[in-house]
Amino acid sequence: MFRNKKIIWLTLAIMMVTIAWTAAAGAAVDQKGVLNGKVLATCLVTPGTVVHEGDVLVCVDTITGPAPAVRANVDGTVVEVLVKPGDMIKTGDVLARIEPKRK
């Protein structure tokens, strides 16, 4: 009897972990800025855009001119852009979210 209960609890635990892992696999990936500055409209990605790792998502105006504030760190589709032209951003701010491409 005790052994059957252990097997049932172990099976339930494995099922819960599998469900959580599957749900997390489709989660959007935050894209964080690496520069401070004012967001430029000229290279601001839009939701629905398919991007590849390394693509520029947001540019900011710096002392030396326009510079990429964040690049995609995964292949996928942009699902959300959290900034608009003219916004002031800081290093570490989440600027966009990408749904990773399924392999």
KOLTOR-526552 format. One record per residue: residue number from 1; residue in three letters; x, y, z of N, C-alpha, C, O in turn. Coordinates in pm, 1 decimal, padded with zeros to 6 digits. Layout:
BEGIN
<node pos="NUM" code="ALA" n_u="X" n_v="Y" n_w="Z" ca_u="X" ca_v="Y" ca_w="Z" c_u="X" c_v="Y" c_w="Z" o_u="X" o_v="Y" o_w="Z"/>
...
END
This chain:
BEGIN
<node pos="1" code="MET" n_u="00081.6" n_v="-00118.9" n_w="00000.0" ca_u="00000.0" ca_v="00000.0" ca_w="00000.0" c_u="00086.5" c_v="00126.1" c_w="00000.0" o_u="00062.0" o_v="00219.1" o_w="-00076.9"/>
<node pos="2" code="PHE" n_u="00189.0" n_v="00128.5" n_w="00087.7" ca_u="00277.1" ca_v="00244.0" ca_w="00097.7" c_u="00352.4" c_v="00265.3" c_w="-00033.3" o_u="00372.8" o_v="00379.1" o_w="-00075.7"/>
<node pos="3" code="ARG" n_u="00393.3" n_v="00157.1" n_w="-00096.5" ca_u="00466.5" ca_v="00165.7" ca_w="-00223.4" c_u="00377.9" c_v="00223.7" c_w="-00333.2" o_u="00426.4" o_v="00303.0" o_w="-00413.9"/>
<node pos="4" code="ASN" n_u="00251.5" n_v="00187.4" n_w="-00339.1" ca_u="00159.5" ca_v="00239.6" ca_w="-00439.9" c_u="00139.5" c_v="00389.8" c_w="-00424.2" o_u="00131.9" o_v="00462.2" o_w="-00523.5"/>
<node pos="5" code="LYS" n_u="00130.9" n_v="00437.1" n_w="-00300.1" ca_u="00116.3" ca_v="00580.3" ca_w="-00276.1" c_u="00240.5" c_v="00655.5" c_w="-00324.2" o_u="00229.3" o_v="00763.2" o_w="-00382.7"/>
<node pos="6" code="LYS" n_u="00356.9" n_v="00599.6" n_w="-00299.9" ca_u="00480.8" ca_v="00662.5" ca_w="-00345.2" c_u="00483.6" c_v="00674.9" c_w="-00497.4" o_u="00521.9" o_v="00778.7" o_w="-00551.2"/>
<node pos="7" code="ILE" n_u="00443.7" n_v="00570.7" n_w="-00564.5" ca_u="00442.9" ca_v="00570.2" ca_w="-00711.2" c_u="00344.0" c_v="00673.7" c_w="-00764.1" o_u="00374.5" o_v="00745.3" o_w="-00859.5"/>
<node pos="8" code="ILE" n_u="00227.9" n_v="00682.0" n_w="-00703.9" ca_u="00127.1" ca_v="00779.6" ca_w="-00746.0" c_u="00180.4" c_v="00921.3" c_w="-00726.7" o_u="00169.0" o_v="01003.4" o_w="-00817.8"/>
<node pos="9" code="TRP" n_u="00238.2" n_v="00952.3" n_w="-00610.4" ca_u="00291.5" ca_v="01086.5" ca_w="-00584.9" c_u="00407.4" c_v="01119.9" c_w="-00678.7" o_u="00417.9" o_v="01232.8" o_w="-00726.5"/>
<node pos="10" code="LEU" n_u="00493.1" n_v="01023.9" n_w="-00704.7" ca_u="00604.7" ca_v="01044.9" ca_w="-00796.4" c_u="00554.0" c_v="01072.5" c_w="-00937.6" o_u="00606.3" o_v="01160.3" o_w="-01006.2"/>
<node pos="11" code="THR" n_u="00453.4" n_v="00998.5" n_w="-00981.1" ca_u="00394.3" ca_v="01020.0" ca_w="-01113.6" c_u="00332.3" c_v="01158.5" c_w="-01123.6" o_u="00350.6" o_v="01227.6" o_w="-01223.8"/>
<node pos="12" code="LEU" n_u="00258.5" n_v="01200.0" n_w="-01019.8" ca_u="00198.6" ca_v="01333.1" ca_w="-01018.9" c_u="00305.8" c_v="01442.5" c_w="-01022.1" o_u="00290.2" o_v="01542.5" o_w="-01092.2"/>
<node pos="13" code="ALA" n_u="00412.6" n_v="01424.3" n_w="-00947.9" ca_u="00521.2" ca_v="01522.9" ca_w="-00946.2" c_u="00585.9" c_v="01535.6" c_w="-01084.1" o_u="00613.5" o_v="01646.4" o_w="-01130.0"/>
<node pos="14" code="ILE" n_u="00609.4" n_v="01424.6" n_w="-01148.5" ca_u="00669.0" ca_v="01426.1" ca_w="-01283.0" c_u="00575.9" c_v="01495.2" c_w="-01381.6" o_u="00621.7" o_v="01571.4" o_w="-01466.7"/>
<node pos="15" code="MET" n_u="00446.6" n_v="01469.8" n_w="-01371.4" ca_u="00349.3" ca_v="01534.3" ca_w="-01460.0" c_u="00348.8" c_v="01685.3" c_w="-01438.6" o_u="00344.2" o_v="01760.7" o_w="-01535.8"/>
<node pos="16" code="MET" n_u="00353.6" n_v="01730.9" n_w="-01314.1" ca_u="00353.0" ca_v="01874.3" ca_w="-01283.3" c_u="00478.4" c_v="01941.9" c_w="-01340.0" o_u="00469.7" o_v="02049.8" o_w="-01398.6"/>
<node pos="17" code="VAL" n_u="00592.9" n_v="01879.6" n_w="-01323.0" ca_u="00717.9" ca_v="01935.5" ca_w="-01375.4" c_u="00712.7" c_v="01943.1" c_w="-01527.3" o_u="00755.8" o_v="02042.7" o_w="-01585.4"/>
<node pos="18" code="THR" n_u="00661.7" n_v="01841.8" n_w="-01591.3" ca_u="00651.3" ca_v="01840.2" ca_w="-01737.0" c_u="00558.8" c_v="01949.8" c_w="-01787.2" o_u="00590.0" o_v="02016.6" o_w="-01885.7"/>
<node pos="19" code="ILE" n_u="00446.8" n_v="01969.0" n_w="-01721.6" ca_u="00352.7" ca_v="02074.7" ca_w="-01761.0" c_u="00416.4" c_v="02212.3" c_w="-01743.7" o_u="00403.6" o_v="02297.3" o_w="-01831.8"/>
<node pos="20" code="ALA" n_u="00484.0" n_v="02235.2" n_w="-01632.8" ca_u="00548.9" ca_v="02365.0" ca_w="-01608.1" c_u="00658.5" c_v="02390.0" c_w="-01710.5" o_u="00671.6" o_v="02501.7" o_w="-01760.5"/>
<node pos="21" code="TRP" n_u="00736.0" n_v="02289.8" n_w="-01742.0" ca_u="00844.9" ca_v="02302.3" ca_w="-01839.7" c_u="00789.4" c_v="02333.7" c_w="-01978.2" o_u="00844.4" o_v="02418.0" o_w="-02049.1"/>
<node pos="22" code="THR" n_u="00683.1" n_v="02268.2" n_w="-02016.7" ca_u="00621.1" ca_v="02291.8" ca_w="-02147.1" c_u="00565.1" c_v="02433.7" c_w="-02155.6" o_u="00580.0" o_v="02499.9" o_w="-02258.2"/>
<node pos="23" code="ALA" n_u="00502.2" n_v="02480.0" n_w="-02050.6" ca_u="00446.6" ca_v="02615.3" ca_w="-02049.3" c_u="00557.5" c_v="02719.9" c_w="-02057.5" o_u="00541.6" o_v="02821.5" o_w="-02125.2"/>
<node pos="24" code="ALA" n_u="00668.0" n_v="02696.3" n_w="-01990.1" ca_u="00779.3" ca_v="02791.6" ca_w="-01990.1" c_u="00851.0" c_v="02794.6" c_w="-02124.1" o_u="00909.6" o_v="02896.8" o_w="-02159.7"/>
<node pos="25" code="ALA" n_u="00847.7" n_v="02686.4" n_w="-02198.5" ca_u="00917.1" ca_v="02679.9" ca_w="-02326.8" c_u="00860.9" c_v="02779.1" c_w="-02427.4" o_u="00933.9" o_v="02825.2" o_w="-02515.2"/>
<node pos="26" code="GLY" n_u="00734.0" n_v="02812.8" n_w="-02416.9" ca_u="00672.7" ca_v="02906.1" ca_w="-02510.2" c_u="00669.1" c_v="03049.4" c_w="-02459.8" o_u="00611.8" o_v="03136.9" o_w="-02524.8"/>
<node pos="27" code="ALA" n_u="00729.8" n_v="03073.9" n_w="-02344.5" ca_u="00725.7" ca_v="03206.7" ca_w="-02284.4" c_u="00811.9" c_v="03305.2" c_w="-02362.9" o_u="00913.6" o_v="03268.4" o_w="-02421.8"/>
<node pos="28" code="ALA" n_u="00768.9" n_v="03430.5" n_w="-02362.3" ca_u="00844.2" ca_v="03535.5" ca_w="-02430.9" c_u="00973.0" c_v="03565.1" c_w="-02353.6" o_u="00977.9" o_v="03556.7" o_w="-02230.9"/>
<node pos="29" code="VAL" n_u="01076.6" n_v="03600.1" n_w="-02429.7" ca_u="01208.2" ca_v="03629.9" ca_w="-02372.9" c_u="01225.4" c_v="03781.5" c_w="-02366.9" o_u="01211.8" o_v="03849.6" o_w="-02468.5"/>
<node pos="30" code="ASP" n_u="01255.5" n_v="03834.6" n_w="-02247.7" ca_u="01278.5" ca_v="03977.7" ca_w="-02230.7" c_u="01408.2" c_v="04018.8" c_w="-02299.6" o_u="01509.2" o_v="03948.7" o_w="-02291.9"/>
<node pos="31" code="GLN" n_u="01403.8" n_v="04133.3" n_w="-02366.6" ca_u="01521.4" ca_v="04190.1" ca_w="-02431.8" c_u="01555.8" c_v="04318.1" c_w="-02356.2" o_u="01480.8" o_v="04415.6" o_w="-02361.3"/>
<node pos="32" code="LYS" n_u="01669.6" n_v="04317.8" n_w="-02286.0" ca_u="01706.6" ca_v="04429.4" ca_w="-02199.8" c_u="01807.9" c_v="04520.1" c_w="-02268.2" o_u="01898.1" o_v="04473.9" o_w="-02338.2"/>
<node pos="33" code="GLY" n_u="01791.1" n_v="04649.9" n_w="-02246.5" ca_u="01879.4" ca_v="04749.2" ca_w="-02305.0" c_u="02017.6" c_v="04747.9" c_w="-02242.7" o_u="02034.0" o_v="04712.9" o_w="-02125.8"/>
<node pos="34" code="VAL" n_u="02118.1" n_v="04787.1" n_w="-02322.8" ca_u="02255.8" ca_v="04793.2" ca_w="-02275.0" c_u="02309.7" c_v="04936.4" c_w="-02276.6" o_u="02425.1" o_v="04958.8" o_w="-02240.2"/>
<node pos="35" code="LEU" n_u="02228.2" n_v="05033.2" n_w="-02318.0" ca_u="02269.0" ca_v="05173.5" ca_w="-02322.4" c_u="02161.1" c_v="05261.9" c_w="-02260.4" o_u="02044.3" o_v="05224.2" o_w="-02251.3"/>
<node pos="36" code="ASN" n_u="02204.0" n_v="05380.3" n_w="-02218.3" ca_u="02110.2" ca_v="05484.2" ca_w="-02174.2" c_u="02087.0" c_v="05576.8" c_w="-02291.7" o_u="02175.0" o_v="05592.2" o_w="-02376.4"/>
<node pos="37" code="GLY" n_u="01970.8" n_v="05638.5" n_w="-02298.5" ca_u="01947.8" ca_v="05738.3" ca_w="-02402.2" c_u="01802.6" c_v="05752.6" c_w="-02439.3" o_u="01713.3" o_v="05695.3" o_w="-02376.9"/>
<node pos="38" code="LYS" n_u="01781.9" n_v="05831.3" n_w="-02543.6" ca_u="01648.4" ca_v="05861.4" ca_w="-02595.4" c_u="01619.8" c_v="05770.3" c_w="-02714.3" o_u="01698.8" o_v="05764.8" o_w="-02808.5"/>
<node pos="39" code="VAL" n_u="01508.0" n_v="05699.2" n_w="-02710.6" ca_u="01470.8" ca_v="05604.5" ca_w="-02815.8" c_u="01444.4" c_v="05678.3" c_w="-02947.0" o_u="01373.4" o_v="05778.8" o_w="-02950.4"/>
<node pos="40" code="LEU" n_u="01503.3" n_v="05625.9" n_w="-03055.0" ca_u="01484.6" ca_v="05683.4" ca_w="-03188.5" c_u="01380.3" c_v="05603.1" c_w="-03266.0" o_u="01370.8" o_v="05481.3" o_w="-03251.2"/>
<node pos="41" code="ALA" n_u="01303.1" n_v="05671.8" n_w="-03347.7" ca_u="01200.5" ca_v="05605.6" ca_w="-03428.7" c_u="01261.1" c_v="05533.3" c_w="-03548.4" o_u="01199.5" o_v="05442.0" o_w="-03603.4"/>
<node pos="42" code="THR" n_u="01381.4" n_v="05573.4" n_w="-03589.1" ca_u="01439.7" ca_v="05520.5" ca_w="-03713.3" c_u="01470.2" c_v="05372.2" c_w="-03709.9" o_u="01462.8" o_v="05306.2" o_w="-03813.5"/>
<node pos="43" code="CYS" n_u="01503.7" n_v="05318.5" n_w="-03596.2" ca_u="01528.5" ca_v="05173.2" ca_w="-03592.1" c_u="01461.2" c_v="05111.4" c_w="-03470.1" o_u="01525.4" o_v="05047.7" o_w="-03386.6"/>
<node pos="44" code="LEU" n_u="01332.1" n_v="05131.9" n_w="-03462.5" ca_u="01250.6" ca_v="05073.7" ca_w="-03356.2" c_u="01167.9" c_v="04961.0" c_w="-03416.7" o_u="01086.1" o_v="04984.0" o_w="-03505.7"/>
<node pos="45" code="VAL" n_u="01189.5" n_v="04839.9" n_w="-03368.2" ca_u="01119.4" ca_v="04723.2" ca_w="-03420.9" c_u="00970.9" c_v="04732.5" c_w="-03383.9" o_u="00933.9" o_v="04800.4" o_w="-03288.1"/>
<node pos="46" code="THR" n_u="00887.3" n_v="04663.8" n_w="-03460.6" ca_u="00743.8" ca_v="04662.4" ca_w="-03433.7" c_u="00697.7" c_v="04520.7" c_w="-03399.6" o_u="00758.8" o_v="04423.7" o_w="-03444.4"/>
<node pos="47" code="PRO" n_u="00591.4" n_v="04507.8" n_w="-03321.3" ca_u="00538.9" ca_v="04374.5" ca_w="-03291.0" c_u="00502.4" c_v="04300.2" c_w="-03419.2" o_u="00451.2" o_v="04358.7" o_w="-03514.6"/>
<node pos="48" code="GLY" n_u="00530.0" n_v="04170.6" n_w="-03419.1" ca_u="00501.7" ca_v="04087.2" ca_w="-03535.6" c_u="00621.7" c_v="04068.4" c_w="-03626.7" o_u="00618.4" o_v="03984.9" o_w="-03717.1"/>
<node pos="49" code="THR" n_u="00728.0" n_v="04145.6" n_w="-03604.0" ca_u="00847.9" ca_v="04134.5" ca_w="-03685.5" c_u="00923.6" c_v="04006.6" c_w="-03650.9" o_u="00944.9" o_v="03976.7" o_w="-03533.4"/>
<node pos="50" code="VAL" n_u="00964.3" n_v="03931.1" n_w="-03753.2" ca_u="01046.7" ca_v="03812.1" ca_w="-03732.7" c_u="01191.6" c_v="03859.0" c_w="-03726.1" o_u="01239.2" o_v="03928.4" o_w="-03815.9"/>
<node pos="51" code="VAL" n_u="01261.0" n_v="03821.0" n_w="-03620.0" ca_u="01399.2" ca_v="03863.9" ca_w="-03599.7" c_u="01490.0" c_v="03743.1" c_w="-03581.0" o_u="01446.3" o_v="03633.3" o_w="-03546.7"/>
<node pos="52" code="HIS" n_u="01617.7" n_v="03768.2" n_w="-03604.9" ca_u="01720.4" ca_v="03666.4" ca_w="-03584.3" c_u="01817.5" c_v="03717.1" c_w="-03478.8" o_u="01830.5" o_v="03837.8" o_w="-03458.2"/>
<node pos="53" code="GLU" n_u="01884.5" n_v="03626.0" n_w="-03413.3" ca_u="01980.0" ca_v="03663.8" ca_w="-03310.2" c_u="02079.1" c_v="03766.5" c_w="-03365.8" o_u="02139.2" o_v="03744.8" o_w="-03471.0"/>
<node pos="54" code="GLY" n_u="02095.5" n_v="03877.7" n_w="-03294.9" ca_u="02187.1" ca_v="03982.9" ca_w="-03337.2" c_u="02121.1" c_v="04099.9" c_w="-03407.3" o_u="02184.0" o_v="04204.4" o_w="-03424.1"/>
<node pos="55" code="ASP" n_u="01995.0" n_v="04085.4" n_w="-03449.1" ca_u="01923.3" ca_v="04196.0" ca_w="-03514.1" c_u="01901.3" c_v="04309.5" c_w="-03414.1" o_u="01873.1" o_v="04285.9" o_w="-03296.6"/>
<node pos="56" code="VAL" n_u="01914.7" n_v="04433.1" n_w="-03462.8" ca_u="01890.7" ca_v="04550.5" ca_w="-03378.4" c_u="01740.3" c_v="04567.4" c_w="-03357.7" o_u="01662.6" o_v="04564.2" o_w="-03453.1"/>
<node pos="57" code="LEU" n_u="01700.5" n_v="04585.4" n_w="-03231.7" ca_u="01559.4" ca_v="04603.1" ca_w="-03198.9" c_u="01526.4" c_v="04748.2" c_w="-03165.8" o_u="01420.0" o_v="04797.9" o_w="-03202.7"/>
<node pos="58" code="VAL" n_u="01617.1" n_v="04816.0" n_w="-03096.6" ca_u="01595.1" ca_v="04953.7" ca_w="-03053.1" c_u="01727.3" c_v="05030.1" c_w="-03061.6" o_u="01832.0" o_v="04979.9" o_w="-03020.5"/>
<node pos="59" code="CYS" n_u="01720.9" n_v="05152.5" n_w="-03115.6" ca_u="01837.4" ca_v="05241.2" ca_w="-03116.9" c_u="01809.2" c_v="05361.4" c_w="-03028.7" o_u="01694.4" o_v="05402.6" o_w="-03012.1"/>
<node pos="60" code="VAL" n_u="01916.9" n_v="05417.5" n_w="-02971.9" ca_u="01905.2" ca_v="05538.1" ca_w="-02890.5" c_u="02001.1" c_v="05643.6" c_w="-02942.7" o_u="02099.4" o_v="05613.1" o_w="-03010.2"/>
<node pos="61" code="ASP" n_u="01970.2" n_v="05768.0" n_w="-02910.0" ca_u="02056.5" ca_v="05879.6" ca_w="-02946.0" c_u="02159.6" c_v="05895.0" c_w="-02833.9" o_u="02123.2" o_v="05912.0" o_w="-02717.6"/>
<node pos="62" code="THR" n_u="02287.4" n_v="05889.1" n_w="-02869.1" ca_u="02395.1" ca_v="05904.4" ca_w="-02771.5" c_u="02479.5" c_v="06025.3" c_w="-02809.7" o_u="02453.1" o_v="06090.2" o_w="-02910.9"/>
<node pos="63" code="ILE" n_u="02578.7" n_v="06055.1" n_w="-02730.9" ca_u="02668.8" ca_v="06167.5" ca_w="-02758.5" c_u="02736.8" c_v="06149.4" c_w="-02894.0" o_u="02758.5" o_v="06247.0" o_w="-02965.7"/>
<node pos="64" code="THR" n_u="02770.0" n_v="06027.5" n_w="-02929.0" ca_u="02839.2" ca_v="05999.7" ca_w="-03055.6" c_u="02744.9" c_v="05972.4" c_w="-03171.2" o_u="02790.5" o_v="05945.9" o_w="-03282.4"/>
<node pos="65" code="GLY" n_u="02614.3" n_v="05978.2" n_w="-03148.0" ca_u="02516.2" ca_v="05952.5" ca_w="-03253.2" c_u="02432.4" c_v="05830.4" c_w="-03222.0" o_u="02439.7" o_v="05775.9" o_w="-03111.9"/>
<node pos="66" code="PRO" n_u="02351.5" n_v="05786.6" n_w="-03320.3" ca_u="02264.0" ca_v="05671.1" ca_w="-03297.5" c_u="02345.2" c_v="05544.0" c_w="-03268.1" o_u="02449.5" o_v="05519.9" o_w="-03328.9"/>
<node pos="67" code="ALA" n_u="02295.1" n_v="05463.8" n_w="-03174.1" ca_u="02361.1" ca_v="05338.5" ca_w="-03138.6" c_u="02255.6" c_v="05236.0" c_w="-03097.2" o_u="02152.6" o_v="05271.5" o_w="-03040.0"/>
<node pos="68" code="PRO" n_u="02282.8" n_v="05106.9" n_w="-03127.1" ca_u="02187.6" ca_v="05002.2" ca_w="-03086.3" c_u="02181.5" c_v="04990.5" c_w="-02934.0" o_u="02284.4" o_v="04973.7" o_w="-02868.5"/>
<node pos="69" code="ALA" n_u="02061.9" n_v="04999.2" n_w="-02878.6" ca_u="02043.8" ca_v="04984.0" ca_w="-02734.0" c_u="02017.2" c_v="04839.1" c_w="-02697.8" o_u="02047.0" o_v="04796.0" o_w="-02586.4"/>
<node pos="70" code="VAL" n_u="01961.2" n_v="04763.9" n_w="-02791.4" ca_u="01935.6" ca_v="04622.0" ca_w="-02765.5" c_u="01932.1" c_v="04547.2" c_w="-02898.6" o_u="01879.1" o_v="04595.4" o_w="-02998.8"/>
<node pos="71" code="ARG" n_u="01990.1" n_v="04428.9" n_w="-02895.5" ca_u="01986.3" ca_v="04336.7" ca_w="-03009.7" c_u="01915.0" c_v="04209.5" c_w="-02964.8" o_u="01916.6" o_v="04174.6" o_w="-02846.8"/>
<node pos="72" code="ALA" n_u="01853.2" n_v="04141.7" n_w="-03059.2" ca_u="01783.3" ca_v="04016.5" ca_w="-03027.6" c_u="01885.5" c_v="03913.0" c_w="-02979.8" o_u="01992.2" o_v="03898.0" o_w="-03039.3"/>
<node pos="73" code="ASN" n_u="01852.1" n_v="03842.7" n_w="-02873.0" ca_u="01940.9" ca_v="03736.1" ca_w="-02826.8" c_u="01885.8" c_v="03596.9" c_w="-02858.9" o_u="01943.4" o_v="03495.8" o_w="-02818.7"/>
<node pos="74" code="VAL" n_u="01772.8" n_v="03592.9" n_w="-02932.2" ca_u="01715.0" ca_v="03466.6" ca_w="-02979.4" c_u="01648.7" c_v="03491.1" c_w="-03115.0" o_u="01612.9" o_v="03604.2" o_w="-03147.8"/>
<node pos="75" code="ASP" n_u="01632.8" n_v="03385.8" n_w="-03192.4" ca_u="01552.6" ca_v="03392.8" ca_w="-03314.4" c_u="01406.4" c_v="03382.1" c_w="-03273.7" o_u="01372.5" o_v="03305.2" o_w="-03183.7"/>
<node pos="76" code="GLY" n_u="01319.4" n_v="03458.6" n_w="-03339.3" ca_u="01177.6" ca_v="03449.0" ca_w="-03306.7" c_u="01097.8" c_v="03565.4" c_w="-03360.4" o_u="01139.1" o_v="03633.0" o_w="-03454.7"/>
<node pos="77" code="THR" n_u="00982.5" n_v="03588.1" n_w="-03298.9" ca_u="00890.6" ca_v="03693.9" ca_w="-03339.9" c_u="00872.2" c_v="03792.2" c_w="-03225.1" o_u="00848.3" o_v="03752.2" o_w="-03111.2"/>
<node pos="78" code="VAL" n_u="00883.4" n_v="03920.6" n_w="-03255.7" ca_u="00863.2" ca_v="04024.1" ca_w="-03155.1" c_u="00714.6" c_v="04024.9" c_w="-03119.2" o_u="00629.1" o_v="04042.1" o_w="-03206.0"/>
<node pos="79" code="VAL" n_u="00684.9" n_v="04006.2" n_w="-02990.9" ca_u="00545.1" ca_v="04004.0" ca_w="-02947.7" c_u="00506.5" c_v="04131.9" c_w="-02873.8" o_u="00388.1" o_v="04163.2" o_w="-02861.3"/>
<node pos="80" code="GLU" n_u="00605.9" n_v="04205.7" n_w="-02824.9" ca_u="00575.0" ca_v="04326.9" ca_w="-02750.5" c_u="00694.2" c_v="04421.6" c_w="-02753.5" o_u="00808.5" o_v="04379.8" o_w="-02734.7"/>
<node pos="81" code="VAL" n_u="00666.4" n_v="04549.6" n_w="-02777.2" ca_u="00767.1" ca_v="04655.4" ca_w="-02768.4" c_u="00721.4" c_v="04748.2" c_w="-02656.7" o_u="00611.1" o_v="04802.5" o_w="-02661.6"/>
<node pos="82" code="LEU" n_u="00805.8" n_v="04766.1" n_w="-02556.8" ca_u="00766.2" ca_v="04837.3" ca_w="-02435.4" c_u="00808.0" c_v="04984.1" c_w="-02434.6" o_u="00785.7" o_v="05054.0" o_w="-02335.7"/>
<node pos="83" code="VAL" n_u="00868.4" n_v="05031.7" n_w="-02543.3" ca_u="00910.4" ca_v="05172.1" ca_w="-02551.7" c_u="00856.0" c_v="05233.8" c_w="-02679.7" o_u="00814.0" o_v="05163.8" o_w="-02771.9"/>
<node pos="84" code="LYS" n_u="00858.0" n_v="05367.2" n_w="-02683.0" ca_u="00815.1" ca_v="05438.4" ca_w="-02803.0" c_u="00918.0" c_v="05547.8" c_w="-02831.3" o_u="00996.5" o_v="05582.2" o_w="-02742.9"/>
<node pos="85" code="PRO" n_u="00919.0" n_v="05602.3" n_w="-02951.4" ca_u="01014.8" ca_v="05707.3" ca_w="-02983.1" c_u="01006.5" c_v="05822.7" c_w="-02882.7" o_u="00897.9" o_v="05867.9" o_w="-02846.5"/>
<node pos="86" code="GLY" n_u="01123.0" n_v="05868.6" n_w="-02839.0" ca_u="01129.9" ca_v="05977.7" ca_w="-02744.0" c_u="01143.4" c_v="05935.5" c_w="-02599.3" o_u="01180.9" o_v="06016.8" o_w="-02514.7"/>
<node pos="87" code="ASP" n_u="01113.3" n_v="05807.8" n_w="-02568.2" ca_u="01127.3" ca_v="05759.0" ca_w="-02430.8" c_u="01274.7" c_v="05759.8" c_w="-02389.4" o_u="01362.9" o_v="05729.4" o_w="-02469.6"/>
<node pos="88" code="MET" n_u="01299.6" n_v="05794.8" n_w="-02264.1" ca_u="01434.5" ca_v="05785.4" ca_w="-02208.0" c_u="01447.5" c_v="05648.6" c_w="-02141.8" o_u="01363.0" o_v="05610.3" o_w="-02060.8"/>
<node pos="89" code="ILE" n_u="01553.1" n_v="05574.8" n_w="-02176.1" ca_u="01573.6" ca_v="05441.4" ca_w="-02120.3" c_u="01706.5" c_v="05436.3" c_w="-02045.8" o_u="01795.5" o_v="05519.0" o_w="-02065.8"/>
<node pos="90" code="LYS" n_u="01716.0" n_v="05335.4" n_w="-01958.8" ca_u="01838.0" ca_v="05311.1" ca_w="-01882.7" c_u="01884.9" c_v="05168.8" c_w="-01909.7" o_u="01807.0" o_v="05082.6" o_w="-01950.3"/>
<node pos="91" code="THR" n_u="02012.2" n_v="05146.3" n_w="-01886.7" ca_u="02068.7" ca_v="05012.4" ca_w="-01898.9" c_u="01991.4" c_v="04916.3" c_w="-01809.6" o_u="01966.9" o_v="04945.0" o_w="-01692.5"/>
<node pos="92" code="GLY" n_u="01953.3" n_v="04802.6" n_w="-01865.5" ca_u="01881.1" ca_v="04700.6" ca_w="-01789.4" c_u="01730.6" c_v="04706.1" c_w="-01803.7" o_u="01661.6" o_v="04612.9" o_w="-01762.3"/>
<node pos="93" code="ASP" n_u="01677.0" n_v="04814.4" n_w="-01862.0" ca_u="01532.3" ca_v="04821.9" ca_w="-01885.2" c_u="01490.7" c_v="04716.5" c_w="-01987.8" o_u="01562.4" o_v="04692.0" o_w="-02084.8"/>
<node pos="94" code="VAL" n_u="01375.4" n_v="04654.6" n_w="-01966.1" ca_u="01320.3" ca_v="04562.2" ca_w="-02065.0" c_u="01255.9" c_v="04646.8" c_w="-02174.4" o_u="01164.4" o_v="04724.7" o_w="-02147.5"/>
<node pos="95" code="LEU" n_u="01304.0" n_v="04631.2" n_w="-02298.0" ca_u="01257.6" ca_v="04714.6" ca_w="-02408.4" c_u="01163.1" c_v="04641.1" c_w="-02502.3" o_u="01077.0" o_v="04702.8" o_w="-02565.0"/>
<node pos="96" code="ALA" n_u="01178.8" n_v="04510.6" n_w="-02512.1" ca_u="01094.8" ca_v="04431.4" ca_w="-02602.6" c_u="01090.1" c_v="04287.5" c_w="-02552.6" o_u="01169.6" o_v="04246.0" o_w="-02468.2"/>
<node pos="97" code="ARG" n_u="00994.8" n_v="04212.9" n_w="-02607.1" ca_u="00983.3" ca_v="04069.7" ca_w="-02575.5" c_u="00971.4" c_v="03992.1" c_w="-02705.9" o_u="00901.3" o_v="04032.9" o_w="-02798.4"/>
<node pos="98" code="ILE" n_u="01041.1" n_v="03879.8" n_w="-02711.1" ca_u="01042.4" ca_v="03795.2" ca_w="-02830.8" c_u="00993.4" c_v="03655.7" c_w="-02793.5" o_u="01035.4" o_v="03598.0" o_w="-02693.1"/>
<node pos="99" code="GLU" n_u="00903.3" n_v="03602.6" n_w="-02876.8" ca_u="00862.2" ca_v="03463.0" ca_w="-02861.9" c_u="00961.2" c_v="03380.4" c_w="-02944.2" o_u="00967.0" o_v="03394.8" o_w="-03066.3"/>
<node pos="100" code="PRO" n_u="01038.2" n_v="03294.8" n_w="-02879.3" ca_u="01140.5" ca_v="03218.1" ca_w="-02951.6" c_u="01080.6" c_v="03129.1" c_w="-03060.3" o_u="00969.3" o_v="03078.0" o_w="-03048.0"/>
<node pos="101" code="LYS" n_u="01158.1" n_v="03112.6" n_w="-03166.5" ca_u="01117.6" ca_v="03023.8" ca_w="-03275.8" c_u="01125.3" c_v="02880.3" c_w="-03227.2" o_u="01221.7" o_v="02839.8" o_w="-03162.3"/>
<node pos="102" code="ARG" n_u="01022.4" n_v="02804.9" n_w="-03259.9" ca_u="01021.8" ca_v="02663.8" ca_w="-03220.7" c_u="01111.1" c_v="02584.6" c_w="-03313.9" o_u="01112.5" o_v="02606.3" o_w="-03435.1"/>
<node pos="103" code="LYS" n_u="01185.2" n_v="02492.6" n_w="-03255.3" ca_u="01278.5" ca_v="02413.8" ca_w="-03335.4" c_u="01220.3" c_v="02280.3" c_w="-03370.0" o_u="01285.2" o_v="02200.3" o_w="-03437.4"/>
END
